[in-house]
Amino acid sequence: MQVCPVDCIYEIADQVVINPDECIDCGLCEPECPVTAIFVDTDVPPQWKEYIEKNKTESQKLAH
């Protein structure tokens, strides 16, 4: 999470979320993710698409 230059990554109870409104799409977080769970929104695998909305909702609750 420290790799984000705009500090848009937030930790919640069961996962880490990225605020899509704050993210500048620099890609620095992708190689740092230990479970390879960060994707450009258009490249999210079908089995994970349900998390797109959860990510947005939860991250906006914690946004700066």
N, CA, C and O of each residue as an XYZ file, in Angstrom:
256
protein
N       0.813     -1.189      0.000
C       0.000      0.000      0.000
C       0.858      1.255      0.000
O       0.406      2.313     -0.435
N       2.052      1.153      0.468
C       2.920      2.321      0.532
C       3.432      2.739     -0.837
O       3.967      3.837     -0.984
N       3.277      1.888     -1.835
C       3.787      2.181     -3.160
C       2.910      3.175     -3.923
O       3.357      3.737     -4.923
N       1.698      3.401     -3.485
C       0.755      4.266     -4.197
C       1.140      5.744     -4.061
O       1.190      6.260     -2.945
N       1.408      6.425     -5.166
C       1.809      7.830     -5.091
C       0.671      8.779     -4.724
O       0.927      9.905     -4.299
N      -0.590      8.343     -4.882
C      -1.716      9.214     -4.544
C      -2.488      8.703     -3.330
O      -3.540      9.243     -2.988
N      -1.971      7.671     -2.685
C      -2.541      7.152     -1.441
C      -4.033      6.813     -1.569
O      -4.847      7.253     -0.757
N      -4.381      6.026     -2.599
C      -5.787      5.681     -2.837
C      -6.104      4.227     -2.494
O      -7.157      3.720     -2.881
N      -5.218      3.557     -1.781
C      -5.416      2.164     -1.386
C      -5.775      2.136      0.096
O      -5.090      2.726      0.933
N      -6.867      1.435      0.398
C      -7.386      1.408      1.767
C      -7.578     -0.028      2.233
O      -7.966     -0.895      1.450
N      -7.309     -0.273      3.490
C      -7.501     -1.595      4.075
C      -8.840     -1.625      4.804
O      -9.130     -0.767      5.637
N      -9.654     -2.636      4.473
C     -10.912     -2.848      5.184
C     -10.827     -4.213      5.858
O      -9.786     -4.867      5.794
N     -11.884     -4.644      6.489
C     -11.856     -5.864      7.296
C     -11.363     -7.095      6.543
O     -10.545     -7.848      7.073
N     -11.832     -7.313      5.345
C     -11.532     -8.568      4.663
C     -10.711     -8.428      3.388
O     -10.443     -9.427      2.719
N     -10.309     -7.220      3.041
C      -9.516     -7.029      1.825
C      -8.930     -5.624      1.779
O      -9.134     -4.813      2.682
N      -8.207     -5.366      0.717
C      -7.666     -4.042      0.447
C      -8.403     -3.531     -0.783
O      -8.611     -4.277     -1.740
N      -8.799     -2.260     -0.763
C      -9.548     -1.691     -1.874
C      -8.828     -0.474     -2.439
O      -8.045      0.178     -1.749
N      -9.102     -0.183     -3.693
C      -8.499      0.961     -4.379
C      -9.636      1.882     -4.810
O     -10.582      1.440     -5.462
N      -9.548      3.147     -4.452
C     -10.574      4.097     -4.852
C     -10.360      4.448     -6.325
O      -9.362      5.084     -6.664
N     -11.281      4.045     -7.205
C     -11.091      4.299     -8.637
C     -11.156      5.777     -9.013
O     -10.640      6.176    -10.057
N     -11.788      6.587     -8.168
C     -11.861      8.021     -8.445
C     -10.563      8.745     -8.101
O     -10.293      9.821     -8.634
N      -9.767      8.167     -7.224
C      -8.488      8.766     -6.839
C      -7.305      8.170     -7.595
O      -6.268      8.817     -7.744
N      -7.460      6.945     -8.068
C      -6.375      6.221     -8.740
C      -5.973      6.916    -10.036
O      -6.829      7.360    -10.802
N      -4.662      7.007    -10.278
C      -4.147      7.628    -11.498
C      -3.669      6.572    -12.501
O      -3.031      6.907    -13.498
N      -3.973      5.319    -12.241
C      -3.631      4.209    -13.141
C      -2.142      4.128    -13.467
O      -1.760      3.882    -14.611
N      -1.315      4.336    -12.461
C       0.134      4.288    -12.674
C       0.651      2.847    -12.760
O       1.694      2.593    -13.362
N      -0.086      1.904    -12.155
C       0.296      0.502    -12.211
C       1.333      0.073    -11.202
O       1.731     -1.091    -11.207
N       1.791      0.961    -10.333
C       2.825      0.598     -9.367
C       2.351     -0.446     -8.362
O       3.167     -1.199     -7.830
N       1.060     -0.504     -8.095
C       0.541     -1.451     -7.108
C       0.427     -2.875     -7.656
O       0.487     -3.836     -6.890
N       0.265     -3.017     -8.955
C       0.040     -4.338     -9.540
C       1.130     -5.359     -9.194
O       0.798     -6.448     -8.727
N       2.405     -5.055     -9.401
C       3.431     -6.052     -9.067
C       3.612     -6.255     -7.561
O       4.198     -7.253     -7.141
N       3.118     -5.326     -6.749
C       3.252     -5.425     -5.292
C       2.168     -6.296     -4.657
O       2.311     -6.718     -3.510
N       1.102     -6.567     -5.380
C      -0.013     -7.341     -4.833
C       0.395     -8.804     -4.683
O       0.714     -9.459     -5.675
N       0.390     -9.326     -3.452
C       0.854    -10.697     -3.217
C      -0.081    -11.778     -3.774
O       0.321    -12.934     -3.900
N      -1.310    -11.416     -4.102
C      -2.255    -12.416     -4.614
C      -2.694    -12.129     -6.050
O      -3.667    -12.708     -6.532
N      -1.984    -11.245     -6.725
C      -2.282    -10.887     -8.116
C      -3.767    -10.586     -8.307
O      -4.423    -11.179     -9.163
N      -4.285     -9.672     -7.512
C      -5.707     -9.352     -7.538
C      -6.009     -7.961     -8.082
O      -7.158     -7.523     -8.047
N      -5.004     -7.269     -8.580
C      -5.234     -5.920     -9.093
C      -5.244     -5.975    -10.619
O      -4.298     -6.442    -11.253
N      -6.341     -5.486    -11.183
C      -6.510     -5.479    -12.631
C      -7.054     -4.130    -13.075
O      -7.730     -3.445    -12.307
N      -6.762     -3.749    -14.306
C      -7.452     -2.630    -14.932
C      -8.910     -3.068    -15.028
O      -9.178     -4.235    -15.312
N      -9.850     -2.167    -14.800
C     -11.260     -2.576    -14.736
C     -11.748     -3.340    -15.962
O     -12.644     -4.175    -15.846
N     -11.189     -3.077    -17.108
C     -11.609     -3.784    -18.325
C     -10.991     -5.180    -18.436
O     -11.397     -5.966    -19.292
N     -10.021     -5.493    -17.586
C      -9.341     -6.786    -17.631
C      -9.684     -7.700    -16.459
O      -9.055     -8.745    -16.291
N     -10.664     -7.328    -15.650
C     -11.030     -8.145    -14.488
C     -11.612     -9.463    -14.982
O     -12.537     -9.459    -15.794
N     -11.085    -10.595    -14.505
C     -11.624    -11.893    -14.905
C     -13.098    -12.015    -14.507
O     -13.512    -11.444    -13.498
N     -13.885    -12.748    -15.281
C     -15.324    -12.866    -15.013
C     -15.666    -13.267    -13.582
O     -16.637    -12.757    -13.022
N     -14.904    -14.158    -12.983
C     -15.222    -14.628    -11.628
C     -14.992    -13.568    -10.557
O     -15.405    -13.758     -9.413
N     -14.345    -12.459    -10.899
C     -14.071    -11.396     -9.920
C     -14.845    -10.116    -10.207
O     -14.730     -9.157     -9.444
N     -15.621    -10.070    -11.268
C     -16.332     -8.839    -11.642
C     -17.273     -8.344    -10.551
O     -17.501     -7.140    -10.435
N     -17.820     -9.251     -9.755
C     -18.742     -8.836     -8.690
C     -18.051     -7.946     -7.654
O     -18.725     -7.223     -6.921
N     -16.736     -7.988     -7.583
C     -15.995     -7.193     -6.607
C     -15.725     -5.765     -7.069
O     -15.288     -4.935     -6.272
N     -15.975     -5.468     -8.324
C     -15.731     -4.112     -8.821
C     -16.573     -3.102     -8.047
O     -16.055     -2.086     -7.583
N     -17.856     -3.377     -7.908
C     -18.738     -2.452     -7.198
C     -18.403     -2.395     -5.711
O     -18.424     -1.321     -5.109
N     -18.090     -3.560     -5.112
C     -17.719     -3.568     -3.694
C     -16.470     -2.723     -3.472
O     -16.402     -1.951     -2.516
N     -15.490     -2.869     -4.349
C     -14.260     -2.082     -4.250
C     -14.574     -0.590     -4.282
O     -14.074      0.172     -3.455
N     -15.398     -0.180     -5.231
C     -15.734      1.236     -5.359
C     -16.480      1.741     -4.122
O     -16.124      2.776     -3.558
N     -17.505      1.015     -3.707
C     -18.316      1.419     -2.566
C     -17.493      1.521     -1.288
O     -17.548      2.527     -0.581
N     -16.734      0.473     -1.000
C     -15.948      0.450      0.246
C     -14.829      1.490      0.230
O     -14.566      2.123      1.252
N     -14.178      1.673     -0.896
C     -13.068      2.631     -0.942
C     -13.565      4.059     -0.811
O     -12.882      4.897     -0.222
N     -14.730      4.351     -1.342
C     -15.252      5.716     -1.248
C     -15.670      6.065      0.187
O     -15.707      7.240      0.551
N     -15.977      5.075      0.980
C     -16.283      5.325      2.388
C     -15.053      5.833      3.141
O     -15.168      6.547      4.137
N     -13.884      5.454      2.648
C     -12.629      5.778      3.348
C     -11.803      6.844      2.651
O     -10.731      7.205      3.138
N     -12.265      7.346      1.545
C     -11.497      8.310      0.748
C     -11.176      9.566      1.542
O     -11.889      9.951      2.469
N     -10.107     10.170      1.151
C      -9.606     11.390      1.816
C     -10.558     12.533      1.617
O     -10.307     13.637      2.101
